[in-house]
Amino acid sequence: MKCLLLLMPFLGASSIFAQSTLPMIKATSKSVSINDGGFLDKNVWTLSPKARPDVFTADRTRKTKWVTFYTDIDSIRVKVRPGTKYNFIILLNGKDSCYTQIASAIAPENRLERNIDTHDTLPFTLTSFNAIRVKAIINDADTLNFYFDTGSFDFRLKKEVLPKNTKVFKLQMGHLVWNNPAIAPTVVTAHEMDGKFGWNLFEGKTVEIDYDHNLLIIHSRLPKALKGYVKSKLEFVRSFVCAKGSFEIENKKYPGDFLFDTGSDQAAIIDSTWASRLHFPANLTLIKSSVLRDPRGVEYKTKVVLAPLLNINHFDLTNIPTLVLGSKNPAGFEINDLGNDLLKRFNMILDFKNDCLYLKPNKLMGVKYRANS
């Protein structure tokens, strides 16, 4: 096994890739496995000789970590720090040079923007399915319903919304404009939504979700008026926004990581592996059971139980309808979810510059959960 530390940051494809000093590994298969900070994904990467470079964006973290590429006959290990990019070549079948780049999900700090104070306000409607709906204008012509999904990334758009082969050259929400945005197709959206936008579009900024006034505010820096908010650390698991939490049942605590998923209409979802590992009680009051199917037709048996108490960010919530997965988590790794039937009860500030979370109970704290209605 070849283990190399790449110290050369990316300076531009035309200059760097023209040099012959880039580290090189070999492959006879296009399939590559990647270990990203301890998470191994087998055959997740396909070599592309035409891309210059073919960019792999590592899972988001502000910590230094190792990322390893494994071909069928070779490997290379890279130390990734926030704001850095590293380049190397994978030689396929002894003839095709696949120029590859491993990039941190956190871009280098823009010193010119560091002292600029901006506040972009997006009015939203909280739908009956708990979606944060924002009007988006595509190509200065079509108005679509997008929703803010902290459990997703970038822009996602339903295939049937735009005519075939239509290129989106402009997307606007409020005064925020994205030119030539990367938009991936999706078959999964919230009820009656055309598309969604993820948290990473606001990397390095602060996102305020104010349910009292139905406002989504994007700040360039943390606002000063934080009276009533309780602060905790914002966690990231495989680039997903998470926080520490704990169920408490009969004076016993069941701690874990909870993904913040404003795109879900559920209150809480428990990972089956986590539940088994912690011996989460199987005798809680059953509200209902069902079978869910993902877009591929894969079935997931579930049951919704009544959890007596959940502590999140020092707040205690009681009698939470909690969906317990009966099979492997569709996310592919162990994680619990908090959906927007629970999260909407807090005004929320997500500080993506300092990775801090601020919560404050709002006017929705006393409303019934959908499953309890």
C-alpha positions as CSV (number, residue, x, y, z in Angstrom):
1,M,0.0,0.0,0.0
2,K,1.3,3.4,-1.0
3,C,0.7,6.1,1.6
4,L,1.5,9.7,0.5
5,L,0.8,13.0,2.1
6,L,0.0,15.6,-0.6
7,L,1.3,19.0,0.5
8,M,0.7,20.9,-2.7
9,P,-2.6,22.9,-2.7
10,F,-4.5,23.4,-5.9
11,L,-3.4,26.5,-7.9
12,G,-5.2,26.0,-11.1
13,A,-5.7,23.0,-13.5
14,S,-3.7,24.6,-16.3
15,S,-0.6,25.2,-14.2
16,I,-0.5,22.3,-11.8
17,F,-1.7,19.5,-14.1
18,A,0.9,20.6,-16.7
19,Q,3.6,19.6,-14.3
20,S,5.0,16.0,-14.1
21,T,5.6,16.1,-10.4
22,L,2.1,15.2,-9.2
23,P,1.9,12.0,-7.1
24,M,0.6,9.0,-9.1
25,I,-1.1,5.7,-8.3
26,K,-2.2,3.0,-10.7
27,A,-5.5,1.2,-11.4
28,T,-6.9,-1.4,-13.8
29,S,-10.5,-0.8,-12.8
30,K,-12.5,2.4,-13.0
31,S,-14.1,1.7,-9.6
32,V,-12.5,3.3,-6.6
33,S,-13.3,3.0,-2.9
34,I,-12.9,5.9,-0.5
35,N,-12.3,6.1,3.2
36,D,-13.3,9.6,4.3
37,G,-12.3,10.3,7.9
38,G,-13.1,6.7,8.9
39,F,-16.2,6.2,6.8
40,L,-15.4,3.6,4.1
41,D,-17.6,3.7,0.9
42,K,-16.8,0.8,-1.4
43,N,-16.7,1.4,-5.2
44,V,-18.2,4.8,-4.7
45,W,-16.0,6.7,-7.2
46,T,-15.7,6.1,-11.0
47,L,-12.6,7.3,-12.8
48,S,-13.1,9.8,-15.6
49,P,-10.0,10.5,-17.8
50,K,-11.9,13.4,-19.5
51,A,-12.3,15.4,-16.3
52,R,-9.5,17.8,-15.5
53,P,-9.8,17.6,-12.6
54,D,-12.4,15.2,-11.3
55,V,-13.2,16.7,-7.9
56,F,-14.0,14.7,-4.8
57,T,-15.4,16.9,-2.0
58,A,-14.6,15.4,1.4
59,D,-17.2,15.3,4.1
60,R,-17.4,18.6,6.0
61,T,-15.4,19.1,9.1
62,R,-13.2,21.8,10.7
63,K,-10.8,19.1,12.0
64,T,-7.9,17.8,10.0
65,K,-8.5,14.3,8.8
66,W,-7.3,11.6,6.4
67,V,-8.9,10.6,3.1
68,T,-7.8,7.5,1.3
69,F,-8.5,6.5,-2.3
70,Y,-8.2,2.7,-2.9
71,T,-8.0,1.5,-6.5
72,D,-8.0,-2.3,-7.3
73,I,-4.2,-2.4,-7.1
74,D,-3.0,0.8,-5.3
75,S,-3.9,3.5,-2.8
76,I,-3.1,7.1,-1.8
77,R,-3.7,8.8,1.6
78,V,-4.3,12.5,1.8
79,K,-4.4,14.8,4.9
80,V,-7.3,17.2,4.4
81,R,-7.5,20.5,6.3
82,P,-10.3,23.1,6.0
83,G,-9.9,25.3,2.9
84,T,-7.4,23.1,1.1
85,K,-7.3,21.1,-2.1
86,Y,-4.9,18.4,-3.2
87,N,-4.1,17.0,-6.6
88,F,-2.8,13.7,-7.9
89,I,-3.1,11.4,-10.9
90,I,-4.6,7.9,-11.2
91,L,-3.1,6.1,-14.1
92,L,-5.8,3.8,-15.6
93,N,-4.6,0.7,-17.4
94,G,-1.1,2.2,-17.9
95,K,-2.3,4.8,-20.4
96,D,-5.2,7.1,-19.3
97,S,-4.3,9.8,-16.8
98,C,-7.2,10.6,-14.5
99,Y,-6.5,14.0,-12.9
100,T,-8.1,13.9,-9.5
101,Q,-8.6,16.5,-6.8
102,I,-9.6,16.0,-3.1
103,A,-11.2,19.2,-1.8
104,S,-12.3,20.3,1.6
105,A,-16.0,21.1,1.9
106,I,-15.0,24.3,3.6
107,A,-13.7,26.9,1.1
108,P,-10.8,29.2,2.0
109,E,-11.9,32.3,3.8
110,N,-12.5,35.3,1.6
111,R,-10.8,38.2,3.4
112,L,-12.5,40.8,1.3
113,E,-15.9,39.6,2.5
114,R,-14.9,39.0,6.1
115,N,-16.0,42.5,7.3
116,I,-19.0,43.0,5.1
117,D,-22.3,42.9,7.1
118,T,-25.3,41.6,5.1
119,H,-28.8,40.3,6.0
120,D,-30.9,38.7,3.3
121,T,-34.5,38.0,4.3
122,L,-36.6,35.4,2.7
123,P,-40.3,35.3,3.7
124,F,-41.6,31.7,3.9
125,T,-44.8,29.8,4.5
126,L,-44.9,26.9,6.9
127,T,-47.0,24.3,5.1
128,S,-49.4,21.8,6.7
129,F,-46.7,19.2,6.0
130,N,-44.1,21.3,8.0
131,A,-42.2,22.4,4.9
132,I,-40.4,25.8,4.9
133,R,-41.7,27.0,1.5
134,V,-39.9,29.8,-0.3
135,K,-40.7,31.2,-3.7
136,A,-37.9,30.8,-6.3
137,I,-37.7,32.4,-9.7
138,I,-36.0,30.3,-12.4
139,N,-34.5,32.1,-15.5
140,D,-36.4,35.3,-14.7
141,A,-39.6,33.5,-15.8
142,D,-40.9,30.6,-13.8
143,T,-41.9,30.9,-10.2
144,L,-41.5,27.6,-8.3
145,N,-42.0,26.3,-4.7
146,F,-38.7,25.4,-3.1
147,Y,-38.3,24.5,0.5
148,F,-35.3,24.8,2.9
149,D,-34.0,21.3,3.8
150,T,-31.2,21.1,6.4
151,G,-31.1,17.4,5.6
152,S,-30.1,18.1,2.0
153,F,-27.4,19.8,-0.1
154,D,-27.3,22.2,-3.0
155,F,-30.3,22.6,-5.2
156,R,-32.6,19.7,-6.1
157,L,-35.4,19.9,-8.6
158,K,-38.1,17.5,-9.7
159,K,-37.5,16.2,-13.2
160,E,-40.9,17.0,-14.5
161,V,-40.9,20.7,-13.4
162,L,-38.8,22.1,-16.3
163,P,-39.0,21.2,-20.0
164,K,-36.5,18.6,-21.1
165,N,-32.9,20.0,-21.7
166,T,-33.8,23.4,-20.2
167,K,-30.7,24.9,-18.6
168,V,-31.1,26.9,-15.4
169,F,-28.9,30.0,-15.9
170,K,-30.4,31.9,-13.0
171,L,-32.1,31.1,-9.7
172,Q,-33.4,33.8,-7.4
173,M,-34.9,33.8,-4.0
174,G,-35.6,37.2,-2.6
175,H,-32.5,39.3,-3.3
176,L,-30.3,36.2,-3.4
177,V,-29.2,35.2,-6.9
178,W,-27.3,32.1,-8.1
179,N,-26.0,32.3,-11.6
180,N,-25.6,29.0,-13.5
181,P,-26.4,27.0,-10.3
182,A,-25.7,23.3,-10.1
183,I,-29.1,21.6,-9.9
184,A,-29.5,17.9,-9.4
185,P,-32.7,16.1,-10.3
186,T,-34.7,14.4,-7.5
187,V,-37.9,12.3,-7.2
188,V,-38.2,13.0,-3.5
189,T,-39.6,16.4,-2.3
190,A,-41.9,17.6,0.4
191,H,-45.6,17.5,-0.4
192,E,-46.6,20.0,-3.2
193,M,-43.0,21.2,-3.6
194,D,-41.1,21.6,-6.9
195,G,-37.6,21.5,-5.4
196,K,-35.5,22.1,-2.3
197,F,-32.3,23.9,-1.3
198,G,-29.8,22.6,1.3
199,W,-27.9,24.2,4.1
200,N,-24.4,24.1,2.4
201,L,-25.4,26.9,0.1
202,F,-24.8,29.1,3.1
203,E,-21.5,27.7,4.2
204,G,-19.6,30.3,6.3
205,K,-22.8,32.3,7.0
206,T,-25.4,32.3,9.7
207,V,-29.0,31.0,8.9
208,E,-31.8,32.3,11.1
209,I,-35.2,30.5,11.0
210,D,-37.8,32.6,12.6
211,Y,-41.1,30.8,12.9
212,D,-42.7,33.6,14.9
213,H,-42.5,35.9,11.8
214,N,-42.1,33.3,9.0
215,L,-38.7,34.6,8.0
216,L,-35.6,32.9,6.8
217,I,-32.7,35.3,7.3
218,I,-29.2,34.8,5.9
219,H,-26.6,36.8,7.9
220,S,-23.0,37.3,6.9
221,R,-22.1,37.2,10.6
222,L,-23.8,36.1,13.8
223,P,-26.5,38.6,14.9
224,K,-26.1,40.4,18.2
225,A,-29.7,40.2,19.5
226,L,-29.7,36.6,20.9
227,K,-31.8,37.1,24.0
228,G,-33.6,34.0,25.0
229,Y,-31.5,31.7,22.8
230,V,-29.6,28.7,24.3
231,K,-26.3,27.9,22.7
232,S,-24.7,24.6,22.0
233,K,-22.2,23.0,19.6
234,L,-23.3,22.3,16.0
235,E,-22.1,18.8,15.0
236,F,-21.6,17.4,11.6
237,V,-21.8,13.7,10.6
238,R,-20.9,13.0,7.0
239,S,-21.6,16.7,6.2
240,F,-25.1,16.5,7.8
241,V,-26.1,19.1,10.4
242,C,-26.5,17.4,13.7
243,A,-26.7,18.1,17.5
244,K,-26.3,16.0,20.6
245,G,-29.5,14.8,22.2
246,S,-30.9,12.2,24.6
247,F,-34.1,10.4,25.2
248,E,-34.9,9.7,28.8
249,I,-37.2,6.8,29.8
250,E,-37.7,5.6,33.3
251,N,-34.8,7.7,34.6
252,K,-32.4,6.1,32.0
253,K,-30.8,8.2,29.3
254,Y,-30.3,7.2,25.6
255,P,-27.8,9.7,24.1
256,G,-27.0,10.1,20.4
257,D,-26.4,12.3,17.4
258,F,-29.6,13.8,15.9
259,L,-29.7,15.0,12.4
260,F,-31.6,18.3,12.0
261,D,-33.9,17.6,9.1
262,T,-36.3,20.5,8.3
263,G,-37.2,18.6,5.1
264,S,-39.0,15.9,7.1
265,D,-42.6,16.2,8.3
266,Q,-41.9,13.8,11.2
267,A,-41.1,14.7,14.7
268,A,-38.3,12.2,15.5
269,I,-36.9,9.1,13.8
270,I,-34.8,6.5,15.6
271,D,-32.1,4.5,13.8
272,S,-32.6,0.8,14.2
273,T,-28.8,0.1,14.7
274,W,-28.7,2.8,17.4
275,A,-31.8,1.5,19.1
276,S,-30.4,-2.1,19.2
277,R,-26.9,-0.9,20.4
278,L,-28.4,1.1,23.3
279,H,-31.2,-1.4,24.1
280,F,-33.8,1.3,23.5
281,P,-37.1,0.2,25.1
282,A,-39.4,-1.8,22.8
283,N,-42.5,-1.5,25.0
284,L,-43.3,2.2,24.5
285,T,-46.9,3.1,23.7
286,L,-47.6,2.3,20.0
287,I,-49.3,5.0,18.0
288,K,-49.3,3.2,14.6
289,S,-47.2,0.9,12.4
290,S,-46.6,1.1,8.6
291,V,-44.4,0.2,5.7
292,L,-42.6,3.0,3.8
293,R,-41.1,2.7,0.3
294,D,-38.3,4.7,-1.1
295,P,-38.1,5.8,-4.8
296,R,-36.4,2.5,-5.6
297,G,-39.3,0.5,-4.2
298,V,-37.3,-0.7,-1.2
299,E,-39.6,-1.3,1.8
300,Y,-38.9,0.0,5.3
301,K,-41.1,-1.3,8.2
302,T,-41.7,1.3,10.8
303,K,-43.6,1.9,13.9
304,V,-44.5,5.2,15.7
305,V,-44.3,5.2,19.4
306,L,-44.7,7.8,22.1
307,A,-41.4,8.8,23.7
308,P,-41.9,10.3,27.1
309,L,-39.0,12.8,27.1
310,L,-36.3,14.1,24.7
311,N,-33.6,16.6,25.7
312,I,-32.1,18.7,23.0
313,N,-29.9,21.7,23.6
314,H,-30.9,21.7,27.3
315,F,-34.7,21.8,26.4
316,D,-37.0,19.0,27.5
317,L,-39.8,18.0,25.2
318,T,-42.4,15.5,26.2
319,N,-44.7,12.9,24.6
320,I,-42.9,13.0,21.2
321,P,-44.3,10.7,18.4
322,T,-41.1,8.9,17.4
323,L,-40.8,6.8,14.3
324,V,-38.6,3.7,14.9
325,L,-37.0,2.2,11.8
326,G,-37.4,-1.6,11.6
327,S,-34.5,-2.0,9.1
328,K,-31.3,-0.4,8.0
329,N,-31.3,3.4,7.9
330,P,-31.7,4.7,4.3
331,A,-28.9,7.2,5.0
332,G,-26.4,4.3,5.1
333,F,-25.0,5.1,8.5
334,E,-26.1,5.3,12.1
335,I,-28.0,8.5,12.8
336,N,-31.2,9.6,14.4
337,D,-33.4,12.4,12.9
338,L,-35.3,15.3,14.2
339,G,-37.9,16.4,11.7
340,N,-39.7,19.7,11.3
341,D,-42.8,18.7,13.3
342,L,-40.4,19.0,16.3
343,L,-37.9,21.6,15.1
344,K,-40.5,24.1,14.1
345,R,-41.2,24.7,17.8
346,F,-37.9,26.6,18.1
347,N,-36.6,29.7,16.5
348,M,-33.3,28.5,15.3
349,I,-29.9,30.1,14.5
350,L,-27.4,27.9,12.6
351,D,-23.9,29.5,12.7
352,F,-22.0,27.8,9.9
353,K,-18.9,30.0,10.5
354,N,-18.3,29.0,14.2
355,D,-20.4,25.8,14.1
356,C,-22.8,26.8,16.9
357,L,-26.5,26.2,17.3
358,Y,-28.9,28.6,19.0
359,L,-32.5,27.5,19.9
360,K,-35.3,29.5,21.5
361,P,-38.9,28.2,22.1
362,N,-41.5,30.0,19.9
363,K,-45.3,30.2,19.6
364,L,-45.5,26.7,18.1
365,M,-44.1,25.0,21.2
366,G,-47.6,24.1,22.5
367,V,-49.2,22.9,19.2
368,K,-50.1,19.2,18.8
369,Y,-47.8,16.9,16.9
370,R,-49.3,15.7,13.6
371,A,-49.2,12.1,14.7
372,N,-50.9,12.9,18.0
373,S,-53.7,14.9,16.4
